[in-house]
């Protein structure tokens, strides 16, 4: 082989060893690589949006590896970190680390064969699973390529010694960027990257180039803005970013699978049995199958029933409450072909390496178009292989949603990612962390913060109030929190108080504490996983439960720990975990409403709408007939079908004489819960009566007493655009979610500690501290409700 071969891709001239390695491993570059490499090599920020299995990761890494190889050949490769890869999942980071080691070793061998000096390029993983000795080794001799998570990158740029190793970073790769941009983890990462830019600039270096990778995202321009920051704009005010958009669509083999018996409002046990039987058949027909569910509890239940049909050695459950060791073991068994199927939650949604998957089954709707695409994309992962997915609705409403979901995917429609706008709790945490590293001018730090895209519209007033809180503490008296910053108002400077750096390090991140109990198997002290705290404290010695598709008998319940032993197949119960159940996205809700409307408009032409449903929605003849019959029955019962354009108010009296008001609105639970809270508050004011209310993706129900009388049409005007915000705010003060979210926010803002003195603060103590803090800052909210004579006034300091 000579060094004069044609370039692998137009506009890119790789080092001979890198080029020879690539030609020896691959026939040709993928479209993502061909389009991405020239832009990445030019030093531009680059966003690559392409289907799963399109070679995005190699597209991001190879140009950087090429630069390291050239430096090694020239003798200028120093012991500094130059490439930082950020992933939302620790397991994905471990996969990337393993998958980088082999190419780097092969490139060294190719270089030696070419008579060149073999490049010694080091990689390392820094995450919550990294041991103390491994962290110290990284500080002493930094890896050239660092693989990490958003939280660990934050810790490294905040801790004094590891911060120094990041001063020479030249490339940052953010994988699965869509999974970060939509929540506070993304806001936190955006500020961390802005801090990294400043650190490199302070050291005389150029801003690191940013590369974003994702399979599913919309609108892509907003994701590009999130990636590059608010200060990187072109002449037209658009993100200064090279966007490689190869589309999210692939040729997918999708179908909606129905049990032999017709679906009802609730699936009876017999129908669940039919679903399990069909999935077992599909598992037998394919080499490897992933079965996705929406909750950990359902994962355990489905796995238990499939074990009865397929065998314990062939099926297991996989979710975030299993120990890391058990998850890794299950993933490897699936990859090696020992397991035929895994029943998983979102724990296997992203690109963890689990080998070749032939089929993906989804039980119930995933409530999101993008999530469904992501999950089905786990099958046929190799380029050119057709992904195969089957969705199993359990009720008539799930059938409508599944049909709408399949139709949306085939039409190329996606969910829109909505980013949080300047979350102040995250800002407070990052301000303390950055001021712990160096003294700052208030104005300069404000400019730095606004370079992060989620904070581009941050108002100076809000920023100053956060500084005041950090400089004086939250609340007054015994229940307040201590100050974390010294604020010199004369000079306009900020510096951290003593121990503030340790507070920021020990209590950093945005993922809330849920208070789960660890499950430890005796006698070998193996950590099996976690269960919910409320479930654990209600359990007793001798109880048998299911975790990881295995029956465990409780030996004793300790503080934060459940001691168990193998129960040898005894009949188990299934534990529960709180905070589960995703709400349907707005875009999928619109698809559901549109499908209802189109079926309702075509009820008189049954043959035509049947053919359309079979062609577009992935259902068979039975499924199409059930959809039409359900919409017809809805129209006959209500007089009109609730759709994306029509909302139906229905009132009826139950057997006890109580009045029930149902609002049929297929807008998704996020909208319906807020609307239901506001409507409940308006009824409370109207009748001076505390009533019960509940909401789901397709509507809400309010329970009134038999003494309440009002014209039904009057309730249409109870909630309007002018009063909805105040009604929702007043309602939120009295729901159980309020103190929980208060604790989460104050924990993120470092006002409530997760750790103190190097020791974990137990969740029940966190709740007590948060309650005291709430009483100190908002005493009216925790006061006796009988003494409240009107709306609560939100304090301006909360």
C-alpha positions in Angstrom: 0.0 0.0 0.0 1.3 3.5 -0.8 0.6 6.9 0.6 -0.6 8.2 -2.8 -4.0 6.6 -2.8 -7.1 8.7 -3.6 -8.7 10.4 -0.6 -11.3 8.4 1.3 -13.7 11.3 1.0 -13.6 14.5 -1.0 -12.0 17.4 0.8 -10.4 15.2 3.4 -6.8 14.0 3.4 -6.2 11.5 6.2 -2.9 10.5 7.6 -1.6 7.4 5.6 -2.0 5.1 8.7 -5.5 6.3 9.3 -6.5 6.1 5.7 -5.0 2.6 5.3 -6.8 1.4 8.4 -10.1 2.7 7.2 -9.7 1.1 3.7 -8.9 -2.2 5.4 -12.0 -2.1 7.6 -14.7 -0.6 5.4 -15.7 -0.7 1.7 -16.6 3.0 1.6 -17.5 5.8 3.9 -21.2 6.4 4.7 -23.1 9.5 3.7 -22.7 10.9 7.2 -19.0 10.4 7.1 -18.6 11.8 3.6 -20.6 14.9 4.4 -19.3 15.3 8.0 -15.5 14.9 7.6 -14.7 18.0 5.4 -16.7 20.2 7.7 -15.2 18.8 10.9 -11.7 18.9 9.4 -12.2 22.6 8.6 -12.6 23.3 12.3 -16.3 24.4 12.1 -18.9 23.4 14.7 -20.8 20.6 13.1 -24.1 18.9 13.8 -24.7 15.5 12.2 -28.3 14.3 12.2 -28.6 10.9 10.6 -30.3 7.5 11.2 -29.1 5.0 13.7 -26.3 2.9 12.3 -25.1 5.5 9.8 -21.6 5.8 11.1 -22.0 9.1 12.9 -19.7 8.3 15.8 -16.8 7.4 13.5 -17.5 10.5 11.5 -17.1 12.6 14.7 -14.0 10.8 16.0 -11.8 10.0 13.0 -10.8 13.6 12.1 -9.8 14.2 15.7 -7.9 10.9 15.8 -6.2 11.9 12.6 -5.0 15.1 14.2 -3.6 13.1 17.2 -1.8 10.7 14.9 -0.1 13.6 13.0 1.0 15.2 16.3 2.4 11.9 17.5 4.4 11.5 14.2 5.7 15.0 14.6 6.6 14.5 18.2 4.3 17.2 19.4 1.6 15.1 21.1 1.7 16.1 24.8 0.1 14.6 27.9 -3.0 16.8 27.7 -6.7 16.1 26.9 -7.5 17.3 23.4 -10.9 15.6 22.6 -13.8 15.4 25.1 -16.7 13.0 24.2 -19.9 13.7 26.2 -22.6 11.1 26.4 -25.9 11.1 28.5 -25.4 7.5 29.5 -22.5 6.0 31.4 -23.0 2.7 29.6 -22.8 4.3 26.2 -19.5 5.9 27.3 -18.1 2.5 28.3 -19.1 1.1 24.8 -17.4 4.0 23.0 -14.3 3.4 25.1 -14.2 -0.2 24.1 -15.0 0.5 20.5 -12.2 3.1 20.3 -9.5 0.9 21.8 -9.6 -1.6 18.9 -9.3 1.0 16.0 -6.5 2.8 17.9 -4.6 -0.4 18.3 -5.1 -1.4 14.7 -4.0 2.1 13.5 -0.8 1.6 15.6 -0.3 -1.8 13.8 -0.9 -0.2 10.4 1.5 2.6 11.1 4.2 0.1 12.1 3.6 -1.9 8.9 4.0 1.3 6.9 7.3 1.9 8.6 5.9 4.9 10.6 6.2 5.5 14.3 3.1 3.9 16.0 1.1 6.6 17.7 0.5 6.1 21.5 -3.0 7.6 21.9 -4.6 7.2 25.3 -8.3 7.1 26.1 -10.1 7.0 29.4 -13.6 7.1 30.9 -14.6 9.5 33.7 -18.0 8.9 35.1 -19.7 8.2 38.4 -18.4 4.6 38.2 -14.8 5.6 37.9 -12.8 4.6 40.9 -10.7 7.1 43.0 -7.5 5.5 41.9 -8.5 5.8 38.2 -9.4 9.5 38.7 -6.0 10.2 40.3 -4.2 8.4 37.5 -6.1 10.6 35.0 -5.0 13.7 36.8 -1.4 12.6 36.8 -1.4 11.5 33.1 -4.5 12.8 31.3 -5.9 10.8 28.4 -5.8 12.4 24.9 -9.4 11.4 24.4 -11.7 11.8 27.5 -15.1 10.0 27.5 -17.4 11.4 30.1 -20.9 12.4 31.1 -22.3 16.0 31.6 -22.1 15.6 35.4 -18.6 14.3 35.4 -17.4 17.0 33.0 -18.9 19.6 35.4 -17.0 18.0 38.3 -13.7 18.0 36.3 -14.0 21.7 35.4 -14.9 22.6 39.0 -12.3 20.5 40.8 -8.9 22.3 41.0 -6.5 19.6 39.8 -8.7 18.1 37.0 -9.6 21.6 35.8 -6.0 22.1 34.7 -6.1 19.1 32.4 -8.9 20.7 30.3 -7.1 23.9 29.3 -5.9 22.4 26.0 -9.1 20.8 24.8 -9.7 21.4 21.1 -12.8 19.3 20.3 -16.0 18.5 22.2 -18.3 15.8 20.8 -21.8 15.7 22.3 -23.6 12.4 21.4 -27.3 11.8 21.6 -27.7 15.6 21.9 -31.5 15.4 21.5 -31.6 13.4 24.8 -29.9 16.3 26.6 -31.4 19.4 25.0 -34.9 18.8 26.2 -34.3 19.1 30.0 -32.2 20.7 32.7 -29.3 18.3 32.1 -28.9 20.1 28.8 -29.0 23.5 30.4 -26.4 22.4 32.9 -24.2 21.0 30.1 -24.5 24.2 28.0 -23.2 26.2 31.0 -20.4 23.7 31.5 -19.3 24.0 27.9 -19.4 27.8 28.2 -17.1 27.5 31.2 -14.8 25.2 29.3 -14.6 27.7 26.4 -13.6 30.4 28.9 -11.0 28.1 30.6 -9.4 27.4 27.2 -9.5 31.1 26.2 -7.9 32.1 29.6 -5.0 29.7 28.7 -4.5 31.3 25.3 -6.2 28.6 23.2 -8.9 28.8 20.6 -12.4 27.9 21.4 -12.9 24.1 21.1 -14.8 23.0 18.1 -18.1 21.3 18.9 -19.6 18.3 17.2 -23.2 17.2 17.9 -24.6 13.8 17.0 -28.2 12.7 17.0 -30.6 10.3 15.2 -33.8 12.3 15.8 -34.2 16.0 16.3 -36.5 18.8 15.3 -36.2 21.7 14.7 -32.6 21.1 13.7 -31.7 24.8 13.8 -32.6 25.0 17.4 -30.5 22.0 18.2 -27.6 23.6 16.3 -28.1 26.7 18.4 -28.0 24.6 21.6 -24.8 23.0 20.4 -22.8 26.0 19.4 -24.1 28.6 21.9 -26.0 31.9 21.7 -22.9 33.9 20.7 -22.0 31.9 17.5 -24.2 33.4 14.8 -23.7 34.0 11.1 -24.6 37.2 9.3 -28.2 36.1 9.1 -28.5 35.6 12.8 -28.6 31.8 12.4 -26.3 29.4 14.3 -22.8 29.4 12.9 -22.8 25.6 12.5 -22.4 23.2 9.6 -25.5 21.1 9.6 -25.4 17.6 8.1 -29.0 16.6 7.9 -29.5 13.2 6.4 -33.0 12.9 7.7 -34.4 10.6 10.3 -36.3 8.4 7.9 -35.3 4.9 7.0 -37.3 2.1 5.3 -38.9 0.7 8.4 -40.9 -2.6 8.7 -43.7 -1.5 11.0 -47.0 -3.0 12.0 -49.6 -2.8 14.8 -50.2 -6.3 16.3 -53.6 -7.0 17.8 -54.7 -10.0 20.0 -57.4 -12.3 18.5 -60.1 -10.9 20.7 -61.3 -7.3 20.2 -59.7 -4.6 22.3 -61.7 -3.0 25.1 -61.4 0.0 27.4 -59.2 -2.1 29.7 -57.2 -5.2 28.7 -58.4 -8.3 30.7 -56.0 -10.9 31.9 -57.0 -13.3 29.0 -56.1 -10.6 26.5 -52.7 -10.0 28.1 -52.1 -13.7 27.8 -52.8 -13.5 24.1 -50.3 -10.6 23.8 -47.6 -12.6 25.7 -48.3 -15.6 23.5 -47.8 -13.6 20.3 -44.6 -12.0 21.6 -43.3 -15.4 22.6 -43.9 -16.6 19.0 -42.0 -13.6 17.6 -39.1 -14.3 20.0 -38.9 -17.9 18.7 -38.9 -16.6 15.1 -36.0 -14.2 15.6 -32.5 -14.5 16.9 -32.6 -11.5 19.2 -35.6 -9.4 20.3 -36.0 -6.2 22.4 -39.3 -5.7 24.1 -39.8 -2.1 25.2 -42.2 -1.0 27.9 -42.8 2.3 29.6 -42.3 1.5 33.3 -40.0 -0.6 35.3 -42.9 -2.4 37.0 -44.3 -3.4 33.6 -40.8 -4.6 32.6 -40.7 -7.0 35.5 -44.3 -8.2 34.9 -43.8 -8.8 31.2 -40.5 -10.5 31.6 -42.1 -12.8 34.3 -44.8 -13.9 31.9 -42.4 -14.4 29.0 -40.1 -16.5 31.2 -43.0 -18.8 31.7 -43.4 -19.2 27.9 -39.9 -19.0 26.6 -37.7 -20.1 29.6 -35.7 -18.3 32.3 -32.5 -18.8 30.3 -33.8 -16.9 27.3 -35.6 -13.8 28.7 -34.8 -11.1 31.3 -35.8 -7.6 32.3 -33.5 -4.6 32.0 -34.1 -1.2 33.6 -32.4 1.5 35.5 -33.2 0.1 38.9 -31.0 -3.0 38.3 -27.4 -2.8 39.4 -24.8 -1.7 36.8 -23.1 -5.1 37.0 -26.4 -7.0 36.3 -27.3 -4.7 33.4 -23.8 -5.2 31.8 -24.1 -8.9 32.3 -27.5 -9.0 30.6 -26.3 -6.8 27.7 -23.3 -9.1 27.1 -25.5 -12.2 27.2 -27.8 -10.7 24.6 -24.8 -9.7 22.5 -23.4 -13.2 22.8 -26.7 -14.9 21.8 -27.3 -16.5 25.2 -30.5 -14.4 25.7 -33.2 -14.4 23.1 -35.0 -11.3 24.5 -34.7 -8.4 26.9 -37.7 -6.6 28.3 -36.4 -3.0 28.7 -37.4 0.5 29.6 -35.6 3.6 28.3 -32.4 2.0 29.7 -31.7 0.5 26.2 -33.2 3.3 24.1 -29.9 5.0 23.2 -27.0 3.5 21.3 -25.6 1.1 23.9 -23.8 -1.8 22.1 -25.9 -4.9 22.5 -25.0 -6.5 19.2 -27.4 -7.2 16.3 -31.1 -7.0 17.1 -33.6 -8.6 14.7 -36.9 -7.3 16.1 -38.2 -4.6 18.4 -41.6 -5.0 20.1 -43.3 -2.1 21.9 -46.0 -2.9 24.4 -48.4 0.1 24.5 -47.6 3.4 23.0 -44.2 5.0 23.9 -46.1 8.4 24.0 -43.5 9.9 21.6 -42.8 9.7 17.9 -39.1 10.3 18.4 -38.9 7.6 21.2 -40.6 5.1 19.0 -38.2 5.8 16.1 -35.2 5.6 18.5 -36.4 2.2 19.9 -37.2 0.6 16.5 -33.9 1.9 15.3 -32.2 -0.5 17.7 -33.0 -3.3 15.3 -31.3 -3.5 11.9 -28.6 -1.3 13.4 -26.2 -2.0 10.6 -26.3 0.3 7.6 -28.6 -1.0 4.9 -30.5 -3.4 7.2 -34.2 -2.7 7.5 -35.3 -2.0 11.1 -38.3 -4.1 12.2 -40.8 -3.0 14.8 -44.1 -4.3 16.2 -46.4 -2.3 18.5 -48.9 -4.0 20.8 -51.8 -1.9 22.0 -53.7 -3.1 25.0 -56.8 -1.0 24.8 -58.9 0.8 22.2 -57.4 4.2 23.0 -53.9 2.7 22.7 -55.0 1.3 19.3 -55.9 4.8 18.1 -52.6 6.1 19.4 -50.6 3.3 17.9 -52.2 3.8 14.5 -51.6 7.5 14.7 -48.0 6.9 15.7 -47.3 4.5 12.9 -48.8 6.9 10.4 -46.8 9.8 11.7 -43.5 7.8 11.4 -44.3 6.7 7.8 -45.1 10.3 6.9 -41.8 11.5 8.3 -43.3 13.7 11.1 -41.4 14.2 14.4 -41.8 15.6 17.9 -40.4 19.1 18.5 -37.8 19.4 21.1 -38.6 22.2 23.5 -35.6 23.4 25.6 -36.0 24.9 29.2 -35.7 28.6 29.3 -32.9 29.9 31.6 -33.6 27.6 34.7 -32.4 29.6 37.7 -31.7 26.6 39.9 -29.1 25.3 37.5 -27.7 28.8 37.1 -27.2 29.1 40.8 -25.2 25.8 41.0 -23.0 26.7 38.0 -22.3 30.2 39.4 -21.1 28.8 42.7 -18.9 26.2 40.8 -17.3 28.8 38.5 -16.7 31.3 41.3 -15.0 28.5 43.3 -12.5 28.2 40.5 -11.7 31.9 40.2 -12.9 35.4 41.1 -15.3 37.0 38.6 -16.7 40.3 37.7 -20.5 40.2 37.9 -20.7 41.7 34.4 -18.2 39.3 32.9 -19.9 36.3 34.4 -23.3 37.5 33.2 -21.9 37.7 29.7 -20.4 34.2 30.0 -23.7 32.7 31.2 -25.7 34.3 28.3 -23.3 32.6 25.8 -25.1 29.3 26.7 -28.1 28.9 24.4 -30.7 28.2 27.1 -29.7 31.4 28.9 -29.5 33.7 25.8 -32.6 35.6 27.0 -31.7 35.7 30.7 -32.7 39.0 32.2 -30.2 40.9 34.3 -32.8 41.3 37.1 -33.1 37.5 37.4 -29.3 37.1 37.4 -28.9 39.7 40.1 -31.5 38.0 42.3 -29.7 34.7 42.0 -26.5 36.4 43.1 -28.3 38.0 46.0 -29.6 34.6 47.1 -26.2 33.0 46.8 -24.6 36.0 48.7 -27.1 36.0 51.6 -28.5 32.5 51.7 -32.1 31.4 51.2 -34.6 32.4 53.9 -34.0 33.7 57.4 -33.7 32.1 60.8 -33.2 28.5 61.7 -34.7 27.1 58.5 -32.6 29.1 56.0 -29.6 28.1 54.1 -26.1 29.5 54.4 -24.6 31.9 51.8 -22.1 30.5 49.3 -20.6 33.6 47.7 -18.8 36.8 48.8 -20.4 39.6 46.8 -18.6 42.9 46.7 -21.2 45.3 45.5 -18.8 48.2 45.4 -16.3 46.5 43.1 -18.9 44.3 41.4 -17.0 41.1 42.0 -17.8 37.6 43.1 -15.8 35.0 44.9 -16.7 31.8 46.6 -16.8 31.3 50.3 -14.7 28.7 52.0 -16.0 25.2 51.3 -18.2 26.4 48.5 -16.2 24.4 45.9 -16.7 21.2 47.9 -20.5 22.0 48.2 -20.6 22.5 44.4 -18.7 19.2 43.8 -20.6 17.0 46.2 -24.0 18.4 45.3 -23.7 19.0 41.6 -25.9 17.8 38.8 -29.6 18.0 37.9 -30.9 14.5 38.4 -33.1 14.5 41.5 -32.8 12.2 44.5 -35.6 9.7 44.5 -34.8 7.9 47.8 -34.6 4.4 46.5 -33.5 1.5 48.7 -30.6 -0.7 47.5 -31.3 -4.4 47.2 -28.4 -6.5 48.4 -28.3 -10.3 47.9 -26.8 -12.4 50.7 -24.5 -14.1 51.4 -22.2 -12.8 48.6 -23.2 -9.1 49.1 -24.1 -8.6 45.5 -26.0 -5.4 44.7 -29.1 -6.5 42.7 -30.7 -3.1 42.1 -33.0 -0.6 43.8 -36.7 -0.4 44.8 -38.8 2.6 45.8 -38.5 3.8 49.4 -42.2 3.7 50.1 -42.5 0.2 48.8 -39.5 -0.9 50.9 -40.7 0.4 54.2 -44.0 -1.3 53.8 -42.4 -4.6 53.1 -41.7 -7.3 55.7 -39.2 -10.1 56.2 -40.3 -13.1 54.3 -42.0 -11.2 51.5 -41.0 -12.4 48.0 -40.7 -9.9 45.1 -39.5 -9.8 41.5 -36.4 -7.8 40.4 -34.4 -8.5 37.3 -36.8 -11.4 36.4 -35.6 -13.2 39.6 -37.6 -13.9 42.8 -36.0 -12.6 46.0 -37.1 -13.2 49.6 -36.6 -10.3 52.0 -34.5 -11.2 55.0 -34.6 -7.8 56.7 -35.2 -4.1 56.0 -32.4 -1.7 57.1 -31.8 2.0 56.7 -31.7 2.5 52.9 -31.0 -1.2 52.3 -33.1 -4.3 51.6 -31.3 -7.5 52.5 -32.6 -10.4 50.4 -31.9 -14.0 49.4 -32.7 -16.1 46.3 -36.3 -17.3 46.7 -36.0 -20.3 44.4 -39.0 -19.6 42.2 -41.5 -18.7 45.0 -44.6 -16.8 43.7 -43.5 -13.1 43.7 -45.1 -9.7 44.0 -43.8 -6.9 41.8 -42.4 -3.7 43.4 -43.4 -0.2 42.3 -41.3 2.8 41.5 -42.7 6.3 41.6 -42.4 9.1 39.0 -43.1 6.9 36.0 -45.4 7.0 33.0 -44.4 9.4 30.2 -47.0 11.8 29.0 -47.9 11.9 25.3 -46.1 14.6 23.3 -48.0 17.5 21.8 -47.1 16.4 18.3 -48.3 12.8 18.8 -51.5 14.2 20.5 -52.1 16.2 17.3 -51.7 13.1 15.3 -54.2 11.3 17.5 -56.7 14.1 17.1 -56.2 14.3 13.4 -56.7 10.6 12.9 -59.9 10.7 14.9 -61.2 13.6 12.9 -60.4 11.9 9.5 -62.0 8.7 10.5 -65.1 10.5 11.8 -65.4 12.4 8.6 -65.3 9.2 6.6 -67.7 7.0 8.6 -70.2 6.9 5.7 -67.5 5.6 3.4 -66.3 2.6 5.4 -64.5 0.8 2.6 -62.4 3.9 1.7 -61.3 4.7 5.2 -60.6 1.0 5.9 -58.1 0.9 2.9 -56.5 4.1 4.0 -55.9 2.9 7.6 -54.5 -0.4 6.3 -52.2 1.4 3.9 -51.0 4.3 6.2 -51.5 3.2 9.8 -49.9 -0.2 9.9 -53.1 -2.1 11.0 -54.7 -5.1 9.4 -58.3 -5.4 8.5 -59.4 -6.3 12.0 -57.5 -3.3 13.4 -59.1 -0.9 10.8 -62.5 -2.2 11.6 -62.0 -1.8 15.4 -60.8 1.8 14.8 -63.8 2.7 12.8 -66.2 1.0 15.2 -64.7 2.8 18.2 -64.9 6.2 16.5 -68.5 5.5 15.5 -69.4 4.5 19.0 -67.8 7.6 20.3 -69.8 9.8 17.9 -73.0 8.0 18.8 -72.4 8.4 22.5 -71.3 12.0 22.6 -72.8 13.4 19.4 -69.4 14.5 18.2 -65.9 12.9 18.2 -63.2 14.7 20.3 -60.4 15.6 17.9 -57.6 18.1 17.5 -60.2 20.8 16.7 -63.2 19.7 18.8 -63.4 19.5 22.6 -66.4 17.8 24.3 -67.7 18.6 27.8 -69.8 15.7 29.2 -71.7 15.7 32.4 -73.3 12.6 34.1 -74.3 11.4 37.5 -72.8 8.3 39.1 -74.5 5.6 41.1 -74.1 7.6 44.4 -75.7 10.7 42.9 -72.4 12.6 42.5 -71.9 14.7 39.5 -69.0 13.9 37.1 -67.7 16.4 34.6 -65.6 14.9 31.8 -63.7 17.0 29.3 -62.7 15.0 26.3 -59.6 16.6 24.9 -56.8 14.5 23.2 -54.1 17.1 23.8 -51.8 15.0 26.0 -51.5 14.9 29.8 -49.2 17.9 30.1 -51.9 20.2 28.7 -54.8 18.3 30.3 -53.3 18.2 33.8 -52.6 21.9 33.8 -56.1 22.6 32.3 -57.6 20.2 34.9 -55.9 22.0 37.8 -57.0 25.4 36.5 -60.6 24.1 36.0 -60.6 22.5 39.5 -59.5 25.8 41.1 -62.2 27.8 39.2 -64.9 25.3 40.4 -63.5 25.6 43.9 -63.9 29.4 43.8 -67.3 29.1 42.1 -68.8 26.7 44.6 -66.5 27.1 47.7 -65.9 23.3 47.5 -62.7 21.3 47.3 -63.3 18.7 44.6 -61.3 15.9 43.1 -59.9 15.9 39.6 -57.7 13.7 37.4 -56.4 13.9 33.9 -54.7 11.7 31.3 -53.7 12.1 27.6 -57.2 12.1 26.3 -59.1 14.3 28.8 -59.9 15.1 32.4 -62.6 14.3 35.0 -63.8 16.4 37.9 -66.0 15.0 40.7 -68.6 17.4 42.0 -71.3 16.9 44.7 -75.0 16.3 43.9 -75.8 19.8 45.3 -73.9 21.6 42.5 -76.0 22.9 39.7 -74.8 25.0 36.7 -75.4 25.2 33.0 -72.9 22.9 31.3 -72.0 25.6 28.7 -71.0 27.9 31.6 -68.0 25.8 32.4 -66.5 26.5 28.9 -65.6 30.0 30.1 -64.3 29.1 33.6 -60.7 28.9 32.2 -59.6 31.5 29.7 -56.3 32.8 28.4 -56.5 35.7 30.9 -56.9 33.6 34.0 -55.3 30.3 33.3 -51.8 31.1 34.5 -52.9 32.4 37.9 -55.4 29.5 38.3 -52.7 26.9 37.6 -50.3 28.7 40.0 -52.8 28.8 42.8 -53.6 25.1 42.2 -50.0 24.0 42.3 -49.5 25.3 45.8 -51.7 22.6 47.3 -50.8 19.5 45.2 -48.3 16.9 46.5 -46.0 17.6 43.6 -45.2 21.1 44.9 -43.0 20.2 47.9 -41.3 17.5 45.8 -40.4 19.9 43.0 -39.5 22.5 45.6 -37.0 20.0 47.1 -35.6 19.2 43.6 -35.1 22.8 42.7 -33.5 23.8 46.0 -31.2 20.8 45.9 -30.1 21.8 42.4 -29.6 25.4 43.7 -27.3 24.0 46.4 -29.6 25.2 49.2 -30.5 21.7 50.3 -27.5 19.3 50.5 -27.3 15.9 49.0 -24.0 15.3 50.7 -22.5 16.9 53.8 -19.0 16.3 55.1 -18.5 13.6 52.4 -21.5 11.6 53.7 -24.8 11.2 51.9 -27.7 13.1 53.4 -30.6 10.6 53.5 -33.7 11.5 51.5 -35.9 11.8 54.5 -33.5 14.4 55.9 -33.4 16.2 52.6 -37.2 16.4 52.7 -37.1 17.8 56.3 -34.5 20.4 55.3 -36.5 21.4 52.2 -39.7 21.7 54.3 -37.9 24.0 56.8 -36.5 26.1 53.9 -40.0 26.4 52.4 -41.4 27.5 55.8 -38.7 30.1 56.1 -39.3 31.5 52.6 -43.0 30.9 52.0 -44.7 30.6 55.3 -48.2 31.1 53.8 -47.9 27.9 51.8 -47.2 25.7 54.8 -49.7 27.4 57.0 -53.1 26.1 57.9 -55.4 26.2 54.9 -58.4 27.0 57.0 -56.9 30.4 57.7 -56.3 31.2 54.1 -59.0 33.7 53.0 -57.9 34.3 49.4 -55.2 33.6 46.8 -51.7 33.1 48.0 -49.2 35.7 46.9 -46.1 34.2 45.5 -43.1 35.8 47.3 -40.8 37.7 45.0 -37.8 35.8 46.4 -39.1 32.3 45.5 
